Amino acid sequence: MSEQDNDKGIVLTEAQKRARRSRSIAIAVSLIVLVVLFYMMTLVKGPMILVRPL
């Protein structure tokens, strides 16, 4: 049981932590750009996008 208490699992190096952080930031920026793009396209199409025949 003491072996499990001392086990810290996977320990990342500083380079791996920096790489993970930069990937996370890149994903966040990509998502923000995508949301802004969808919002801008909705504004360009205008309110007529909601008025369409069923």
N, C-alpha and C positions, 0 to 999 in steps of 0.2 A: 504494500500500500504506500510506503514511503517513496517508492520509485515514481508513482503517479504524482505525488505531491511536488516532487522536484522537476517533473517534466514540464517545460514551458511551451512545448509544441514547436512550431516553426518560427524561428527568429530571423527576421529580415535584416539584410545589411543596409547601410545608409544609402548605397546606390540603388538598391531595390526599393527602398522607401521613397526616394526621389522619383524614380521611374513610375511608381504607383501613383504618387501625387500628381505628376505631370499628365498621366493618362486620365486621372479623374478630372482634372481641370479641363483637358481637351474634350472629354465627353460632355461636361457641363456647358462649356462654351458652344459646342455643336447643338446641344438641345435648346439653348437659349436662342441661337440663330434660327433654328427651325421654327420655334414658336413665334418669333418676330416675323419670319417670312410668311407663315400661315396667317398671322394677324394682318399684315400688310396686304396680302392677297384678298382677304375678306373686305378690307376697306376699299380696295380698288374695284372690286366687283360691285360694291355698294349694297344697299338694302334690297335690291331686286333679287338677290340670291335667295331670299326667303319667300318671294312671291313667284311660285311656279305651279303649273298644273299638276294635279295628282295623277 
